[in-house]
Structure formats: structure tokens, C-alpha cells
Amino acid sequence: MSAQGSAEGVVVAIDGPSGSGKSSTAKGVATARGLWYLDTGAMYRAMTWWMQHHRIDVDDAAAVAEAAGRPDITMGTDPAAPTVHVDGRDVAREIRTQEVTAKVSAVSAVPAVRERLVDEQRGTIAQARRRAGGIVVEGRDITTIVAPDASVKIYLTASAEARAHRRSGEVQGSDVAAIQADLARRDLLDSSREDSPLTQTAEALELETTGLGLDEVVAIVVALIDRAVAAAEQAESSAAI
């Protein structure tokens, strides 16, 4: 039996700070197990991009909250080619600019934004459970808020230096020291916000990725999925006796 066939309804929740390898790991795991993939961070970036594009003051929480229901954000869930559309426009590149990166934590901290996007994220998870056998979801509050009943919970982390070097590899000519400082700033904002802060739940396995290659990390998570699925099947069999 394939992992997908035996893992109907599985939800893999991956949290962690920026640069810890969440996206690469989540996409790799989803591909390996034929599951949907959802990058919740991209949803907050899309919201931030829309606010900036429409000249909403992103430092004005009241203004952001008032406009939070207006953009139409559509996420593709294919791990091989995830897409992000806002009001029908492909913004996959625009949401990765430094301008968006600098303000996404501020927009993400607005309760009205989180309430709307968490509701949509839970809707996608519910669809995946019914239609795709499951999903891998990555972000900062997946194990604690979005999917606290996830089958597998991972808190992915890495050293500050490793995270900065990974991010610098994504941007040609970037300054590693500046990126590390910016990551520290975002970590503080994300972990100290009142609504759904970045935190590690006691139920989540901490996976330190500094000295590991992507294939190794993916293999570890896939093994955890297989273990969780086997335990669920055994529990179902015992209950049926």
C-alpha cells in the first residue's frame, strides 16, 4: 500500500522561523507522499503586497484591519508548482521582494488579518483531507492555532548563521550580515505578537537542520508520517475488534 493510500486525511504541520528550511522541506515531503502543500507565509505576504499595492498604510493596524477582507487570495496546492494569485494576478515574484519582507510581520500581527487567513487555511486543510489524502502545511502557527490536531507536528529550526546563508543564496549580491539582522528582527516580531505568536508547542518535534541536507530532513519527516499512519491504522483495527 502506498503512503498516500494509507495516509488518508493526514495533516503534517511544520512551524519554524524564517530560513529554517520549512518551504523546501514541506514541498519535498508533500511530493514524496502525494499530498497537497500550503505555504501560509505566502498568504500573509500576498496580503501585505495587496496593502502596499493599494497604498494602505501597513503600519496602521486599524487601516489594515478595515481592508483585510477585500483582496481575493488564491493559493495553488501543487508542491511541484505552488502558485499565489491576488485578485487574479500572479504575484509569486512580487511577494518575495524586500519591500514586502520588511512589512509582512507587521501585517501578520493584525488580528483581523490572521482571523481571515486562518479560516481560509483551515478550509484548505479540510478539502485536502477529503479530496487529496492529506496536506503538508507550513508557517508559524500551524501546530498551535491552524491545525492543533495535525497527525505530525514539526518545529523546524537552524542556527542563525545557517538561516542567513540560506536566505542570501536566494538573493544575488545580498549581505549575509544584513539578512541575519533582519531575520532576528522578524523572529522578535513574530514571537512577541499577541495574536498567534511563533512558538513551539510541547507536542511538536524540534528538528534542527543546520547540519542536515534537504533529502535527510525530508526522509526524517516522511518516516514520522509513516509512523503516525501506522499507529492510526493499528488504533482503528483495535477499535474494530
N, C-alpha and C positions, 0 to 999 in steps of 0.2 A: 504494500500500500504506500502511495506517495505521501510525503509530509503534508502536502496541501489537502489531500483527501482525508487524512486522519486528523487534520487540524481545523475542522470546520468551526468557524466562529472565533478563532484565536485572535487575540489582540496583543501586540507587542508594543510596549510603551518605553520610549527612550528619552530621558531627560539629560540635561547637562549644559555647561556653559559654552559660549561661542568658541569654535576652534577645537573642540574636543573630538570631533570626528563623527558627530551624530548623523549628518546627512549621508555621507559616504557609507557608513555602517548600515543605516536604515534602508537605503536603496539596495545595498548588497544583500541584506537579509531578505527583503521583500522579493527580490529577483530570484534568490535561491529557493524560496518556498512558494513562489507563485502567488504572492499576496499583494494587496493594494498598498500604496505608500502615500503618506500625507506629511508634508512639511508645514507644521503650524507656524513656524517662524516666518515663512514666506507670506503667510496670510497677514501677519502684522506688518510686514514690510509693504505689502500691497496696500494696506490701509494707510500707512504713512505716506507712500508715494501719492496716493489719491489726494490726501490732505494737502500735501505740498503743491501738487498739480493744480488744485483748485484754490490755492492761496489761503488756506486755513492756517491760522497761527497754531502750530503744533505744540507750542509752549503754553497755550491757553487751554487748560483741561476742559473748561466749560464749552468752548467752541468746538473742540474735538468731539466731546460727548454729543453735542447737538447734531453734528454731521455724521456720526458713526453709522447711522442706518442707511445712508444714501448710496455708497458705492456698491456695485454688483461685483463680487469677487468670486471667481470660479477657479477651482483647483483641479488639475488633472492628477490622477492617482496611479498612472503607469510608472513604475520605478525606473524604467529604461528611458523614459522621456516625459518627466513631470512638467506640467505647464501651469502658468499663472496668467489669468486674464482679469482685467478690471474694466467693467463696462464694455466688454467685448474686445478690448485691446490687449495684445500680448505684451506684458510688462516684465517678463522674466529677466531681461537685462537691466531695465531701469531700476528695479527694486534692489539691485546689488550695488548701486552707486554709493559713494562716501556720504553724499547728502542725505540719503535715506538711512544709512547705517548710523549716522550721528544722531538721528532723532527717533529711531524706532523704539528705543526703550521708553522714551517719554510718552509716545502714543500708546504703547503697550500697557502702560501703567494706569490708563484711564479706565475705570470700571465699566463704563458703557461699551467701550471697545471690546474688552475681554468678555463681557456677557454675551454680546452678539456673536463673536467669533467662536467662543467655546460651544455655544449652542449649535453652530454650523459644523464644528469639528465632531461633536457627538453624533450629529445626523449622518455624517460621512462614515463614522465608525459603525453605526447601526446598519447602514446599507452594505458595508463590506462584510459584516457578519452574515447577512442574509444572502448576498449575491456572489461574493468572491472568496469565501472560506476564511477571510480574516484580513488583517491590515497591520502594517508597521507604522506607528505614529511617533514623530519626533518633535521635541520642543523643550519647554522649560517647566511646564506644569502638567504634563501628561499623566504621570504616575500619581500625582496628588489631587488634581482637580478634574481634568478632562476624562480620564479613564482609570479611576482608582481601583476598578475591578479587573484590570488587564491581566491576561494569562501570564505574561512575563513582564517584569519591571526592571529596567536597567538605568543606572545613573552613570553616564559616560564622562570621564574626566581625563585630563592630561596636564603635564606641567605647564606653567605659564610660558616658558620658552618654546616648548613644542607647539603649543597652540598658536603663538605668534608666528613661528616659522611656517606653519601650515597655511595660515592666512596670507602671509607675504608671498607664498608660492602662487596664490590665486590672483595677485595683482602685480603686474610687471613694474619694476622700479620702486616698489614700496619700501618703506622704512620699518624694519623689524621692531626697533625700539618704540617707534610711534604706535605701531599696531599693538604691541604689548601693553602700552599705557592705555590705549583706547579699550582694549579688552578688559583691563582692570576696572576702568570706569563703567563699562556696561555690566560687568559682574556685580558691582556695588549697587547700581540702579536696579538690576533685575532681582537681586536677592533681598533688597531692602524695601521694595514697594509693598504697600499694604494689601493689595489685591493679588492673590495667586503668585507669591514670590517664588523665585527659583530656590528650591530646597530639595534635599534628599530624604525621601521617606524611608522609614526603617525597613519596609518590605522590598525596597529596590536593591539590587546587587550593584555595588560600585565596581566599575570596570575601568581600571587605569590603563590608558592606551599609549602612553609615552613611548615605551619600548616595543610596541607591537605593530606589525604590518596590518593593512586593512584585511587581507584574507584571514589572518589569525583572529582578528576581532569578530569578523562575520561568522567564522566557524564556531567560536565560543557561544555567540548568541543563538545560532541555529541549533546547537546542542541543547541549550536551555529550552528552546521551543519544543524540541523533540521530547525532552524530559517532562515538560509540562503537559504535553499532549498525551503521553503515555500514562501519566498519573491520572489525568482526567478520564481516560478510557477505562483504566482499572477501577476508578471510583464508580463509573457508570455500570460496569459489569457487576461489581459487588452489590450495587443498589438493586440491580435487576434480579438477583438471586433470591 
